[in-house]
């Protein structure tokens, strides 16, 4: 399963890009009132949620690999890993809930007026969650070297 763990950075960056783009599409939809923006925002949110779920899956595998590395003598920053994991899970569930609610309102044809403004605010709040998750993930890489070749070389010693 190390294959999944090694692909965590590749997959999670799709989620970050898509979930960062989503609020700007919501804002554009409210301002410009174009049908294609409404549908594009929904599509980008859906793809972002799928990528985020993949990011959590590969991140969980990376966590398992880190535990194996620790068993081999590597010093792993599990407090920082657990903080990143907490924020990642919170972010994914937040955007899953947002997607479910948005889908419900679109299907019921109630995605109008104030509901659109509420989703703008909720989508912008989601940016904070993405930032918190990414900030902690970046610290794992740049401060602790987790997931880098240097960390792997440390294990081979």
N, C-alpha and C positions, 0 to 999 in steps of 0.2 A: 504493500500500500504506500510505499515511499513515493511512487509515481504520482499519486494524488497530492501528497504533501509538497512535492517539488513544483507542482503546477499551481499552488495556492496564489503566488503573486500574479501569475498570468490571468487567472480567472477573476480574482478579486478586483483587479484594475478595471475590468469591464463593468463590474457592479458599481464601482466608484464613479466612473465616467457617466454611466446611464442614470444613476440616482442623483448625480449633480446636475445633469441636463434636465431632468424631469421638472423641477420647480420653475425653471425658466420657460418651459413650454406651457406650464399652467398659467404663469403670469402673462405670457404672450397671448394665450387663448382668451383670458379675461379682457385684455386690452384691445386685441384685434378682432375678437369674435369670429374667428374663421373655423369652419367645421374640421378642416384637416388638422388644425392645431389640437383640437379636442381629441381627435382619434390618435394623433401622433403622441400626445402626452400619455394617453392610456397604453399605447404600445410600448413606449420607452419605459414606463413604470413597470409593466409586465416583464419586459426583458431584464430590467434592473433587478427585480425580485428574483427571477430565475438565476441570474448571475450571482446575486448575493447568497442564495441558497447553495449554489455551487461553491462559493467562497467559504461558507461555513463548513460545508462537507470537507473540503480540502484542508481547511484550517484545523478541523478536528483531527484529521489524519496527521497533520504536522505536529499537533499536540502529542499524539501517540508516539510519533517518531522522537520527539523531544524526551519523552519518558524513557524510551529505549536508550537514547544517548546518555541520559543521566545514569542509567544502570551501568553503562560502560565507563563512567567516570567523568563525563562532561558536567560542567557547572551550568545549569539552566536557570534562567530568571523566571521561575514559575509564577511569582507574584505578578510580574508584568504580563506574562502570557495569559494568566487568568483575567486580568483587567481587560486586555484586548478581547478575549473571548466573551466576557460579559457584555461589552459595548457592541461587539459584532452581533451577538444574539439579540440584544435589544433592538438594534438597527433593523435586522431582518424581520423580526416580528412586527415592528412598527410599520414597515413598508408593506408587509403582507396584509396587515389590517387596513392600511390605506387603500391598497389595491382591491380588497374585498368590498370595502365601503364604496369606493368609487364605481366599481363594477355594478354594485347593487343600485346606486342612484342613476347610473346611465341606463341600465335595463328598465328601471321603473320610470324613466324619463323625468326624473326629478333633479337632474344635474343642471340646474339653472339658478340664476340670481345669486342669492347669498351662499348657496351651497358651493358654487364655484369659488367664491371668495374664501370660504372656510378651507377649501382644499388648497388654495394658494398658501394660506397661513400654515396649514399642516405640512405641506410639502417643504416649505422653507424651514420649519422646525426640524424636519427630517435631515436637512443639511447639517445641522449641529450634531446629530447622531453619527452621520457619515464622517464628519470631521473628527469627532472624538475617537471613533474606531480607527480611522486611518492614522491619527496622531500616535496612538498607542502601538499600532502595527509598525509604524516607521521607527519608533523608539526600539522595538525589538530588533530590527535590522541594523539601524545605524548606531545604536548605543551598545547593544549586546551581540551583534553579529549573527543572530539567529537566522537560519536558512541560507547562510552564505557559505561559500567554499572555504573561507577561513575557519568557520566553526567546524566544518567537516574535517579539515586538516588537524584541528585541535584533537579530534577524536582518534585520529590515526597514530598519534604520538604514543 
